[in-house]
Protein backbone atom coordinates (compact mmCIF):
# COMPACT_ATOMS: atom_id res chain seq x y z
CA UNK A 1 0.00 0.00 0.00
CA UNK A 2 2.83 2.41 0.89
CA UNK A 3 4.52 1.64 -2.45
CA UNK A 4 1.27 2.49 -4.24
CA UNK A 5 1.14 5.86 -2.48
CA UNK A 6 4.72 6.57 -3.47
CA UNK A 7 3.99 5.87 -7.13
CA UNK A 8 0.89 8.04 -6.90
CA UNK A 9 2.94 10.97 -5.58
CA UNK A 10 5.52 10.42 -8.31
CA UNK A 11 2.83 10.42 -10.98
CA UNK A 12 1.41 13.71 -9.69
CA UNK A 13 4.90 15.36 -9.72
CA UNK A 14 5.60 14.14 -13.23
CA UNK A 15 2.22 15.33 -14.46
CA UNK A 16 2.83 18.78 -12.96
CA UNK A 17 6.30 18.99 -14.54
CA UNK A 18 4.97 17.89 -17.95
CA UNK A 19 2.19 20.47 -17.75
CA UNK A 20 4.70 23.23 -16.91
CA UNK A 21 6.99 22.04 -19.70
CA UNK A 22 4.13 21.99 -22.20
CA UNK A 23 3.07 25.50 -21.24
CA UNK A 24 6.60 26.79 -21.78
CA UNK A 25 6.77 25.08 -25.16
CA UNK A 26 3.52 26.67 -26.20
CA UNK A 27 4.77 30.16 -25.35
CA UNK A 28 5.52 31.88 -28.66
CA UNK A 29 8.44 33.89 -27.19
CA UNK A 30 10.24 30.83 -25.80
CA UNK A 31 13.66 30.29 -27.33
CA UNK A 32 16.21 27.51 -27.10
CA UNK A 33 17.53 28.82 -23.77
CA UNK A 34 14.11 28.68 -22.15
CA UNK A 35 13.56 25.22 -23.61
CA UNK A 36 16.83 23.91 -22.16
CA UNK A 37 16.02 25.45 -18.79
CA UNK A 38 12.57 23.85 -18.80
CA UNK A 39 14.09 20.47 -19.65
CA UNK A 40 16.60 20.82 -16.83
CA UNK A 41 13.82 21.67 -14.37
CA UNK A 42 11.91 18.62 -15.53
CA UNK A 43 14.99 16.45 -15.00
CA UNK A 44 15.41 17.83 -11.47
CA UNK A 45 11.81 16.98 -10.66
CA UNK A 46 12.30 13.50 -12.12
CA UNK A 47 15.31 13.12 -9.82
CA UNK A 48 13.11 13.88 -6.81
CA UNK A 49 10.54 11.32 -7.99
CA UNK A 50 13.23 8.67 -8.53
CA UNK A 51 14.67 9.45 -5.12
CA UNK A 52 11.30 8.85 -3.44
CA UNK A 53 10.74 5.63 -5.38
CA UNK A 54 14.27 4.47 -4.60
CA UNK A 55 13.80 5.03 -0.86
CA UNK A 56 10.50 3.10 -0.91
CA UNK A 57 12.06 0.23 -2.86
CA UNK A 58 14.98 0.02 -0.41
CA UNK A 59 12.56 -0.12 2.53
CA UNK A 60 10.53 -2.84 0.84
CA UNK A 61 13.72 -4.74 0.02
CA UNK A 62 14.47 -4.99 3.74
CA UNK A 63 10.99 -6.42 4.41
CA UNK A 64 11.10 -9.20 1.78
CA UNK A 65 14.29 -10.80 3.03
CA UNK A 66 14.08 -14.51 2.17
CA UNK A 67 11.78 -14.02 -0.84
CA UNK A 68 14.29 -14.54 -3.65
CA UNK A 69 11.97 -13.74 -6.53
CA UNK A 70 10.69 -10.48 -5.03
CA UNK A 71 14.21 -9.49 -3.95
CA UNK A 72 15.47 -9.89 -7.52
CA UNK A 73 12.58 -7.81 -8.86
CA UNK A 74 13.26 -4.98 -6.40
CA UNK A 75 17.04 -5.07 -7.04
CA UNK A 76 16.38 -4.89 -10.81
CA UNK A 77 14.13 -1.86 -10.31
CA UNK A 78 16.81 -0.18 -8.19
CA UNK A 79 19.46 -0.82 -10.85
CA UNK A 80 17.21 0.62 -13.55
CA UNK A 81 16.60 3.75 -11.47
CA UNK A 82 20.35 4.14 -10.84
CA UNK A 83 21.17 3.74 -14.53
CA UNK A 84 18.47 6.20 -15.56
CA UNK A 85 19.76 8.67 -12.99
CA UNK A 86 23.32 8.40 -14.38
CA UNK A 87 22.13 9.01 -17.96
CA UNK A 88 20.01 11.91 -16.76
CA UNK A 89 23.05 13.50 -15.07
CA UNK A 90 25.04 13.29 -18.33
CA UNK A 91 22.20 14.86 -20.32
CA UNK A 92 21.84 17.56 -17.69
CA UNK A 93 25.50 18.53 -18.04
CA UNK A 94 25.13 18.82 -21.82
CA UNK A 95 22.01 20.95 -21.56
CA UNK A 96 23.60 23.10 -18.86
CA UNK A 97 26.71 23.72 -21.01
CA UNK A 98 24.51 24.84 -23.92
CA UNK A 99 22.47 27.08 -21.60
CA UNK A 100 25.56 28.77 -20.10
CA UNK A 101 26.68 29.92 -23.56
CA UNK A 102 23.60 32.11 -24.03
CA UNK A 103 22.56 33.06 -20.50
CA UNK A 104 23.62 36.34 -18.92
CA UNK A 105 23.97 36.65 -15.17
CA UNK A 106 22.23 39.50 -13.31
CA UNK A 107 24.04 40.97 -10.28
CA UNK A 108 22.69 41.17 -6.75
CA UNK A 109 24.09 44.40 -5.31
CA UNK A 110 24.38 46.21 -2.01
CA UNK A 111 25.25 49.87 -2.56
CA UNK A 112 28.00 49.68 -5.21
CA UNK A 113 29.24 46.16 -4.38
CA UNK A 114 28.18 43.08 -6.37
CA UNK A 115 27.49 40.16 -4.03
CA UNK A 116 26.67 37.38 -6.51
CA UNK A 117 24.83 36.71 -9.78
CA UNK A 118 21.46 35.14 -10.56
CA UNK A 119 21.24 33.00 -13.72
CA UNK A 120 18.01 31.01 -13.43
CA UNK A 121 14.31 31.74 -13.09
CA UNK A 122 11.98 30.75 -10.25
CA UNK A 123 8.32 30.36 -11.10
CA UNK A 124 7.19 33.44 -13.03
CA UNK A 125 10.25 35.49 -12.02
CA UNK A 126 13.03 35.69 -14.59
CA UNK A 127 16.69 36.08 -13.43
CA UNK A 128 16.64 39.88 -13.76
CA UNK A 129 13.50 40.23 -11.66
CA UNK A 130 14.87 37.82 -9.05
CA UNK A 131 18.15 39.76 -8.77
CA UNK A 132 16.31 43.05 -8.42
CA UNK A 133 13.96 41.70 -5.74
CA UNK A 134 16.82 40.11 -3.77
CA UNK A 135 18.88 43.32 -3.94
CA UNK A 136 15.90 45.30 -2.64
CA UNK A 137 15.39 42.96 0.33
CA UNK A 138 19.10 42.99 1.22
CA UNK A 139 19.10 46.80 1.09
CA UNK A 140 16.11 46.88 3.46
CA UNK A 141 18.04 44.73 5.95
CA UNK A 142 21.06 47.02 5.59
CA UNK A 143 18.92 50.11 6.27
CA UNK A 144 17.08 48.55 9.20
CA UNK A 145 17.71 50.04 12.63
CA UNK A 146 18.86 46.70 14.02
CA UNK A 147 20.43 43.81 12.16
CA UNK A 148 20.96 40.47 13.88
CA UNK A 149 23.16 38.23 11.77
CA UNK A 150 22.09 35.13 13.71
CA UNK A 151 18.50 35.71 12.57
CA UNK A 152 19.50 35.08 8.95
CA UNK A 153 19.05 31.31 8.60
CA UNK A 154 18.67 28.68 5.89
CA UNK A 155 15.46 26.65 5.96
CA UNK A 156 14.75 23.58 3.77
CA UNK A 157 11.44 23.58 1.97
CA UNK A 158 10.71 20.41 -0.08
CA UNK A 159 14.11 20.28 -1.76
CA UNK A 160 14.46 24.05 -1.98
CA UNK A 161 16.39 26.12 0.56
CA UNK A 162 15.03 29.47 1.69
CA UNK A 163 17.21 32.18 3.20
CA UNK A 164 14.91 33.67 5.88
CA UNK A 165 15.50 36.59 8.22
CA UNK A 166 13.82 36.64 11.60
CA UNK A 167 11.53 33.70 10.62
CA UNK A 168 9.49 36.09 8.52
CA UNK A 169 11.10 37.60 5.43
CA UNK A 170 12.38 35.27 2.68
CA UNK A 171 15.38 36.95 1.02
CA UNK A 172 16.11 34.30 -1.56
CA UNK A 173 14.90 30.81 -2.41
CA UNK A 174 17.60 28.48 -3.76
CA UNK A 175 16.11 25.69 -5.85
CA UNK A 176 15.57 24.23 -9.27
CA UNK A 177 18.81 24.90 -11.18
CA UNK A 178 20.58 27.36 -8.82
CA UNK A 179 22.92 24.81 -7.29
CA UNK A 180 23.30 22.78 -10.45
CA UNK A 181 24.39 25.93 -12.35
CA UNK A 182 27.48 26.48 -10.14
CA UNK A 183 28.21 22.81 -9.57
CA UNK A 184 27.02 22.72 -5.96
CA UNK A 185 24.07 21.38 -4.06
CA UNK A 186 21.27 23.78 -3.21
CA UNK A 187 22.16 23.46 0.47
CA UNK A 188 25.80 24.42 -0.17
CA UNK A 189 24.82 27.37 -2.34
CA UNK A 190 22.30 28.61 0.22
CA UNK A 191 24.98 28.48 2.94
CA UNK A 192 27.37 30.39 0.67
CA UNK A 193 24.77 33.09 -0.03
CA UNK A 194 24.05 33.30 3.69
CA UNK A 195 27.72 34.01 4.46
CA UNK A 196 28.10 36.56 1.66
CA UNK A 197 24.97 38.50 2.67
CA UNK A 198 25.90 38.50 6.36
CA UNK A 199 29.45 39.72 5.75
CA UNK A 200 28.37 42.39 3.23
CA UNK A 201 25.66 43.86 5.48
CA UNK A 202 27.93 43.86 8.54
CA UNK A 203 30.80 45.44 6.56
CA UNK A 204 28.64 48.14 5.00
CA UNK A 205 26.93 48.99 8.31
CA UNK A 206 30.31 49.13 10.00
CA UNK A 207 31.77 51.42 7.32
CA UNK A 208 28.83 53.80 7.65
CA UNK A 209 28.64 53.70 11.43
CA UNK A 210 28.91 56.83 13.55
CA UNK A 211 32.20 55.65 15.08
CA UNK A 212 33.84 55.24 11.68
CA UNK A 213 32.40 58.56 10.56
CA UNK A 214 34.06 60.30 13.50
CA UNK A 215 37.34 58.50 12.71
CA UNK A 216 37.16 59.66 9.12
CA UNK A 217 36.44 63.23 10.15
CA UNK A 218 39.44 63.07 12.45
CA UNK A 219 41.60 61.84 9.59
CA UNK A 220 40.32 64.68 7.40
CA UNK A 221 41.29 67.23 10.05
CA UNK A 222 44.70 65.58 10.41
CA UNK A 223 45.31 65.57 6.63
CA UNK A 224 44.26 69.22 6.34
CA UNK A 225 46.54 70.15 9.25
CA UNK A 226 49.55 68.47 7.64
CA UNK A 227 48.64 70.02 4.30
CA UNK A 228 48.61 73.50 5.85
CA UNK A 229 51.95 72.83 7.54
CA UNK A 230 53.50 71.68 4.26
CA UNK A 231 52.16 74.74 2.39
CA UNK A 232 53.52 77.07 5.10
CA UNK A 233 56.93 75.37 4.90
CA UNK A 234 56.94 75.65 1.11
CA UNK A 235 56.03 79.37 1.29
CA UNK A 236 58.84 80.06 3.75
CA UNK A 237 61.32 78.10 1.68
CA UNK A 238 60.50 79.96 -1.54
CA UNK A 239 60.44 83.28 0.34
CA UNK A 240 63.99 82.64 1.53
CA UNK A 241 65.04 81.70 -2.00
CA UNK A 242 63.57 84.97 -3.33
CA UNK A 243 65.34 87.00 -0.67
CA UNK A 244 68.61 85.25 -1.44
CA UNK A 245 68.26 86.02 -5.13
CA UNK A 246 67.51 89.71 -4.44
CA UNK A 247 70.42 90.00 -2.02
CA UNK A 248 73.00 88.43 -4.36
CA UNK A 249 71.79 89.68 -7.73
CA UNK A 250 74.94 91.69 -8.37
CA UNK A 251 77.09 88.64 -7.69
CA UNK A 252 75.20 86.00 -9.68
CA UNK A 253 73.08 87.99 -12.15
CA UNK A 254 75.36 89.70 -14.66
CA UNK A 255 74.04 92.18 -17.22
CA UNK A 256 73.74 90.74 -20.72
CA UNK A 257 75.44 93.01 -23.26
CA UNK A 258 75.57 93.14 -27.05
CA UNK A 259 78.94 94.84 -27.66
CA UNK A 260 78.59 98.08 -25.67
CA UNK A 261 74.81 98.04 -25.39
CA UNK A 262 72.98 96.63 -22.38
CA UNK A 263 70.36 94.13 -23.52
CA UNK A 264 69.11 92.75 -20.20
CA UNK A 265 70.07 94.32 -16.91
CA UNK A 266 70.54 92.55 -13.60
CA UNK A 267 67.24 94.05 -12.38
CA UNK A 268 65.43 92.50 -15.36
CA UNK A 269 67.02 89.12 -14.67
CA UNK A 270 66.07 89.42 -11.01
CA UNK A 271 62.48 90.24 -11.87
CA UNK A 272 62.22 87.35 -14.32
CA UNK A 273 63.80 84.90 -11.89
CA UNK A 274 61.50 86.00 -9.04
CA UNK A 275 58.48 85.53 -11.26
CA UNK A 276 59.72 82.09 -12.21
CA UNK A 277 60.17 81.23 -8.51
CA UNK A 278 56.65 82.44 -7.75
CA UNK A 279 55.19 80.31 -10.55
CA UNK A 280 57.24 77.33 -9.44
CA UNK A 281 56.01 77.78 -5.84
CA UNK A 282 52.42 77.87 -7.06
CA UNK A 283 52.93 74.71 -9.10
CA UNK A 284 54.46 72.91 -6.12
CA UNK A 285 51.58 73.92 -3.83
CA UNK A 286 49.02 72.82 -6.40
CA UNK A 287 50.88 69.56 -6.82
CA UNK A 288 50.74 68.92 -3.05
CA UNK A 289 47.01 69.68 -3.01
CA UNK A 290 46.56 67.44 -6.02
CA UNK A 291 48.19 64.55 -4.12
CA UNK A 292 46.02 65.14 -1.04
CA UNK A 293 42.66 65.18 -2.86
CA UNK A 294 42.51 61.44 -3.67
CA UNK A 295 43.39 60.70 -0.03
CA UNK A 296 40.67 62.98 1.32
CA UNK A 297 37.87 61.75 -0.93
CA UNK A 298 38.83 58.09 -0.53
CA UNK A 299 38.08 58.25 3.20
CA UNK A 300 34.31 58.31 2.65
CA UNK A 301 32.51 55.60 0.68
CA UNK A 302 29.95 58.15 -0.54
CA UNK A 303 32.61 60.42 -2.07
CA UNK A 304 35.03 57.74 -3.20
CA UNK A 305 33.48 57.72 -6.66
CA UNK A 306 33.64 61.51 -6.92
CA UNK A 307 37.42 61.68 -6.45
CA UNK A 308 38.43 61.84 -10.07
CA UNK A 309 35.44 63.97 -11.04
CA UNK A 310 36.35 66.65 -8.49
CA UNK A 311 40.00 66.43 -9.52
CA UNK A 312 38.94 67.12 -13.09
CA UNK A 313 36.98 70.20 -11.97
CA UNK A 314 40.02 71.50 -10.08
CA UNK A 315 42.66 70.69 -12.68
CA UNK A 316 40.59 71.98 -15.62
CA UNK A 317 40.91 75.70 -14.77
CA UNK A 318 44.53 75.22 -13.70
CA UNK A 319 45.32 73.57 -17.01
CA UNK A 320 43.66 76.41 -18.90
CA UNK A 321 45.64 79.01 -16.94
CA UNK A 322 48.92 77.15 -17.43
CA UNK A 323 48.32 76.82 -21.14
CA UNK A 324 49.10 80.54 -21.61
CA UNK A 325 52.55 80.01 -20.05
CA UNK A 326 53.44 76.65 -21.53
CA UNK A 327 51.35 76.77 -24.67
CA UNK A 328 53.26 74.18 -26.58
CA UNK A 329 53.92 71.67 -23.79
CA UNK A 330 50.64 69.72 -24.24
CA UNK A 331 51.26 69.38 -27.97
CA UNK A 332 54.85 68.40 -27.28
CA UNK A 333 53.76 65.65 -24.92
CA UNK A 334 51.29 64.42 -27.55
CA UNK A 335 54.12 64.23 -30.06
CA UNK A 336 56.28 62.31 -27.57
CA UNK A 337 53.46 59.86 -26.85
CA UNK A 338 52.77 59.32 -30.57
CA UNK A 339 56.47 58.77 -31.31
CA UNK A 340 56.85 56.33 -28.41
CA UNK A 341 53.73 54.41 -29.40
CA UNK A 342 54.90 54.06 -33.00
CA UNK A 343 58.39 53.18 -31.84
CA UNK A 344 57.19 50.31 -29.67
CA UNK A 345 54.75 49.24 -32.39
CA UNK A 346 57.57 49.12 -34.95
CA UNK A 347 59.73 47.11 -32.54
CA UNK A 348 56.99 44.53 -32.22
CA UNK A 349 56.42 44.41 -35.99
CA UNK A 350 60.16 44.20 -36.66
CA UNK A 351 60.50 41.26 -34.26
CA UNK A 352 57.60 39.49 -35.97
CA UNK A 353 58.96 39.87 -39.50
CA UNK A 354 62.52 38.95 -38.52
CA UNK A 355 61.18 35.77 -36.92
CA UNK A 356 59.45 35.02 -40.23
CA UNK A 357 62.71 35.66 -42.07
CA UNK A 358 64.62 33.27 -39.77
CA UNK A 359 61.95 30.61 -40.27
CA UNK A 360 60.85 30.55 -36.63
CA UNK A 361 57.35 31.66 -37.65
CA UNK A 362 55.48 30.67 -40.79
CA UNK A 363 52.32 31.93 -42.44
CA UNK A 364 50.59 30.08 -45.22
CA UNK A 365 51.23 31.74 -48.58
CA UNK A 366 53.78 34.20 -47.13
CA UNK A 367 57.37 33.52 -48.20
CA UNK A 368 60.30 34.19 -45.89
CA UNK A 369 62.03 36.44 -48.43
CA UNK A 370 59.00 38.75 -48.34
CA UNK A 371 59.54 39.49 -44.64
CA UNK A 372 62.09 42.33 -44.81
CA UNK A 373 60.59 44.11 -47.87
CA UNK A 374 57.13 43.90 -46.30
CA UNK A 375 58.52 45.25 -43.03
CA UNK A 376 60.18 48.15 -44.88
CA UNK A 377 56.93 48.98 -46.66
CA UNK A 378 54.95 48.79 -43.44
CA UNK A 379 57.55 50.88 -41.64
CA UNK A 380 57.37 53.56 -44.34
CA UNK A 381 53.56 53.61 -44.13
CA UNK A 382 53.64 53.83 -40.32
CA UNK A 383 56.20 56.65 -40.40
CA UNK A 384 54.08 58.50 -42.94
CA UNK A 385 50.99 57.98 -40.78
CA UNK A 386 52.95 59.14 -37.72
CA UNK A 387 53.98 62.34 -39.51
CA UNK A 388 50.35 62.95 -40.47
CA UNK A 389 49.38 62.63 -36.81
CA UNK A 390 52.26 64.79 -35.59
CA UNK A 391 51.93 67.54 -38.20
CA UNK A 392 48.99 69.39 -36.53
CA UNK A 393 50.98 69.56 -33.26
CA UNK A 394 54.12 71.08 -34.80
CA UNK A 395 54.73 74.74 -33.88
CA UNK A 396 53.34 77.04 -36.55
CA UNK A 397 51.75 74.22 -38.53
CA UNK A 398 48.58 76.25 -38.94
CA UNK A 399 50.35 79.38 -40.23
CA UNK A 400 49.97 80.21 -43.98
CA UNK A 401 53.76 80.52 -44.42
CA UNK A 402 54.39 77.04 -43.05
CA UNK A 403 51.65 75.59 -45.22
CA UNK A 404 53.00 77.38 -48.30
CA UNK A 405 56.51 76.01 -47.79
CA UNK A 406 55.10 72.51 -47.26
CA UNK A 407 53.14 72.69 -50.53
CA UNK A 408 56.19 73.99 -52.40
CA UNK A 409 58.40 71.17 -51.09
CA UNK A 410 55.72 68.60 -51.94
CA UNK A 411 55.46 69.82 -55.55
CA UNK A 412 59.26 69.92 -55.87
CA UNK A 413 59.64 66.36 -54.63
CA UNK A 414 56.80 65.00 -56.76
CA UNK A 415 58.17 66.58 -59.97
CA UNK A 416 61.78 65.58 -59.32
CA UNK A 417 61.18 62.00 -58.24
CA UNK A 418 58.87 60.61 -60.92
CA UNK A 419 61.47 58.16 -62.25
CA UNK A 420 62.47 57.14 -58.74
CA UNK A 421 58.84 56.45 -57.83
CA UNK A 422 58.48 54.38 -61.01
CA UNK A 423 61.48 52.29 -59.99
CA UNK A 424 60.18 51.94 -56.41
CA UNK A 425 56.80 50.69 -57.62
CA UNK A 426 58.56 48.29 -59.99
CA UNK A 427 60.75 47.12 -57.10
CA UNK A 428 57.65 46.35 -55.03
CA UNK A 429 56.10 44.37 -57.87
CA UNK A 430 59.34 42.44 -58.42
CA UNK A 431 59.59 41.66 -54.70
CA UNK A 432 56.22 39.96 -54.60
CA UNK A 433 56.50 38.38 -58.06
CA UNK A 434 59.69 36.63 -56.83
CA UNK A 435 61.23 36.17 -60.32
CA UNK A 436 64.69 35.70 -58.74
CA UNK A 437 66.58 35.73 -55.46
CA UNK A 438 69.97 36.93 -54.33
CA UNK A 439 72.63 34.64 -55.84
CA UNK A 440 70.49 33.39 -58.75
CA UNK A 441 71.95 33.24 -62.26
CA UNK A 442 69.60 35.29 -64.44
CA UNK A 443 69.34 36.91 -67.83
CA UNK A 444 67.60 40.28 -67.91
CA UNK A 445 67.40 41.65 -71.42
CA UNK A 446 70.91 41.15 -72.75
CA UNK A 447 72.57 41.02 -69.31
CA UNK A 448 73.56 37.60 -67.92
CA UNK A 449 74.99 37.17 -64.44
CA UNK A 450 74.40 36.52 -60.75
CA UNK A 451 72.04 38.72 -58.73
CA UNK A 452 74.10 40.46 -56.04
CA UNK A 453 71.60 42.98 -54.64
CA UNK A 454 67.91 43.86 -54.85
CA UNK A 455 66.88 47.31 -53.64
CA UNK A 456 63.81 49.45 -54.02
CA UNK A 457 65.37 51.29 -56.97
CA UNK A 458 67.81 48.99 -58.78
CA UNK A 459 68.96 45.38 -59.20
CA UNK A 460 72.74 44.76 -59.30
CA UNK A 461 74.11 41.87 -61.38
CA UNK A 462 77.64 40.49 -61.49
CA UNK A 463 78.60 38.91 -64.84
CA UNK A 464 80.95 35.94 -65.28
CA UNK A 465 83.63 38.47 -66.22
CA UNK A 466 83.30 40.18 -62.79
CA UNK A 467 81.44 43.15 -64.24
CA UNK A 468 78.91 44.84 -61.97
CA UNK A 469 75.87 45.98 -63.91
CA UNK A 470 73.13 48.13 -62.35
CA UNK A 471 69.69 47.58 -63.88
CA UNK A 472 66.80 49.94 -62.95
CA UNK A 473 63.82 48.05 -61.58
CA UNK A 474 61.53 49.60 -64.17
CA UNK A 475 63.70 47.99 -66.88
CA UNK A 476 63.64 44.65 -65.04
CA UNK A 477 59.85 44.75 -64.92
CA UNK A 478 59.46 45.70 -68.58
CA UNK A 479 62.03 43.16 -69.86
CA UNK A 480 61.82 39.40 -70.02
CA UNK A 481 63.72 37.66 -67.21
CA UNK A 482 65.22 34.19 -67.45
CA UNK A 483 66.09 32.53 -64.14
CA UNK A 484 68.56 29.67 -64.54
CA UNK A 485 68.63 28.84 -60.82
CA UNK A 486 64.94 28.46 -60.00
CA UNK A 487 64.85 24.69 -60.71
CA UNK A 488 68.12 23.93 -58.90
CA UNK A 489 66.58 24.35 -55.41
CA UNK A 490 64.07 22.66 -53.15
CA UNK A 491 64.56 19.08 -54.39
CA UNK A 492 63.83 19.97 -58.02
CA UNK A 493 65.48 18.14 -60.96
CA UNK A 494 67.81 20.97 -61.90
CA UNK A 495 68.70 23.17 -64.88
CA UNK A 496 68.96 21.45 -68.26
CA UNK A 497 72.17 22.38 -70.09
CA UNK A 498 72.07 21.49 -73.77
CA UNK A 499 74.26 21.60 -76.85
CA UNK A 500 73.69 20.69 -80.50
CA UNK A 501 76.17 18.76 -82.68
CA UNK A 502 75.73 17.67 -86.29
CA UNK A 503 76.77 14.16 -87.40
CA UNK A 504 76.55 12.62 -90.86
CA UNK A 505 73.95 10.07 -91.96
CA UNK A 506 76.59 7.37 -92.17
CA UNK A 507 76.86 7.13 -88.35
CA UNK A 508 74.03 5.17 -86.63
CA UNK A 509 71.98 7.40 -84.39
CA UNK A 510 72.05 4.83 -81.56
CA UNK A 511 75.84 5.15 -81.40
CA UNK A 512 75.62 8.96 -81.40
CA UNK A 513 73.13 8.80 -78.50
CA UNK A 514 75.42 6.58 -76.45
CA UNK A 515 78.50 8.73 -77.11
CA UNK A 516 76.74 12.03 -76.24
CA UNK A 517 75.28 10.61 -73.01
CA UNK A 518 78.69 9.22 -72.05
CA UNK A 519 80.27 12.65 -72.66
CA UNK A 520 77.60 14.34 -70.52
CA UNK A 521 78.07 11.93 -67.60
CA UNK A 522 81.83 12.60 -67.62
CA UNK A 523 81.21 16.34 -67.27
CA UNK A 524 81.65 17.95 -63.84
CA UNK A 525 78.46 19.04 -62.02
CA UNK A 526 76.23 16.98 -64.34
CA UNK A 527 73.67 14.88 -62.47
CA UNK A 528 73.61 11.13 -63.08
CA UNK A 529 69.93 11.17 -62.09
CA UNK A 530 67.83 12.23 -63.89
CA UNK A 531 69.84 10.64 -66.72
CA UNK A 532 70.99 12.82 -69.65
CA UNK A 533 69.01 12.40 -72.85
CA UNK A 534 69.44 13.19 -76.55
CA UNK A 535 66.99 14.78 -78.96
CA UNK A 536 67.18 14.89 -82.78
CA UNK A 537 66.27 18.44 -83.69
CA UNK A 538 66.47 18.33 -87.48
CA UNK A 539 67.27 16.15 -90.53
CA UNK A 540 69.24 18.38 -92.84
CA UNK A 541 70.59 17.77 -96.36
CA UNK A 542 73.98 16.42 -95.31
CA UNK A 543 73.74 15.70 -91.56
CA UNK A 544 71.50 15.10 -88.54
CA UNK A 545 71.35 17.62 -85.66
CA UNK A 546 71.63 15.95 -82.23
CA UNK A 547 70.97 17.88 -78.99
CA UNK A 548 72.45 16.54 -75.76
CA UNK A 549 70.47 17.51 -72.63
CA UNK A 550 71.75 17.03 -69.08
CA UNK A 551 70.71 18.15 -65.59
CA UNK A 552 72.85 20.23 -63.24
CA UNK A 553 72.34 21.87 -59.87
CA UNK A 554 75.11 24.42 -60.46
CA UNK A 555 73.46 27.08 -62.60
CA UNK A 556 76.14 29.63 -61.69
CA UNK A 557 78.85 27.46 -63.29
CA UNK A 558 77.36 27.14 -66.75
CA UNK A 559 80.43 28.45 -68.56
CA UNK A 560 82.74 25.82 -67.09
CA UNK A 561 80.10 23.10 -67.49
CA UNK A 562 79.63 23.87 -71.20
CA UNK A 563 83.38 24.03 -71.74
CA UNK A 564 83.93 20.67 -70.02
CA UNK A 565 80.97 19.15 -71.92
CA UNK A 566 82.46 20.18 -75.29
CA UNK A 567 85.83 18.74 -74.27
CA UNK A 568 84.22 15.41 -73.37
CA UNK A 569 82.19 15.33 -76.60
CA UNK A 570 85.36 15.75 -78.64
CA UNK A 571 87.17 13.06 -76.62
CA UNK A 572 84.46 10.38 -76.87
CA UNK A 573 83.86 10.94 -80.58
CA UNK A 574 87.61 10.88 -81.29
CA UNK A 575 87.86 7.68 -79.28
CA UNK A 576 85.05 6.17 -81.41
CA UNK A 577 86.86 7.31 -84.59
CA UNK A 578 83.93 9.52 -85.59
CA UNK A 579 84.59 12.93 -87.01
CA UNK A 580 82.37 15.76 -85.84
CA UNK A 581 81.83 17.37 -89.18
CA UNK A 582 79.11 17.99 -91.74
CA UNK A 583 79.81 16.06 -95.01
CA UNK A 584 78.87 17.61 -98.34
CA UNK A 585 77.90 15.65 -101.50
CA UNK A 586 78.54 16.65 -105.14
CA UNK A 587 77.08 14.85 -108.18
CA UNK A 588 79.30 14.71 -111.33
CA UNK A 589 77.62 13.67 -114.59
CA UNK A 590 79.72 11.72 -117.12
CA UNK A 591 77.56 11.23 -120.11
CA UNK A 592 74.57 9.23 -119.00
CA UNK A 593 76.21 8.12 -115.75
CA UNK A 594 76.15 9.77 -112.36
CA UNK A 595 79.27 9.62 -110.24
CA UNK A 596 78.84 10.66 -106.60
CA UNK A 597 81.71 12.14 -104.74
CA UNK A 598 81.77 12.91 -101.03
CA UNK A 599 83.65 15.81 -99.73
Buried (B, 14 or more C-beta within 10 A) or exposed (E): EEEEEBBEBBEEBBEEBEEBBEEBEEEEEBEEBBBBBBBBBBBBBBBBBBBBBBEBBEEBBEEEEEEEEBBEBBEEBBEEBEEEBEEBEEEBEEBBEBBEEEBEBBEBBBEEEEBBBBBBBBEEBBBEBBBBBBBEBBBEBBEEEEBEBEBBEBEEEEBBBBBBBEEEEEBBBBBBBBBBBBEBBBBBBBBBBBEBBBEBBEEBBEEBEEEBEEEBEEBBEEBEEEBEEBBEEBEEEBEEBBEEBEEEBEEEBEEEEEEEEEEBBBEBBBEEBBEEBEEEBBEBBBEBBEEBBEEBBEBBBEEEEEBEEBBEEEBEEBEEEBEEEEEEEEBBEBBEEBEEEBEEEBEEBBEBBBEBBEEEBEEEEEBBBBBBBBBBBBBEEBEEEBEEBBEEBBEEEEEEEBEEEEEEEEEEEEEEEEEBEBBBBBBBBBBEEEBBBEEBBBBBEEBBBBBBEBEBBBBBBBEBEEEEBEBBBBBBBEEEBEBBBBBBEEEEEBBBBBBEBBBBBEBEEEEBBBBBBBBBBBBEBBBEEEEBBBEEEEEEEBBBBBBBBBBBBBBBBBEBBBEBBBEBBEBBBEEBEBEEEBBEEEEEEEEEEEEEEEE
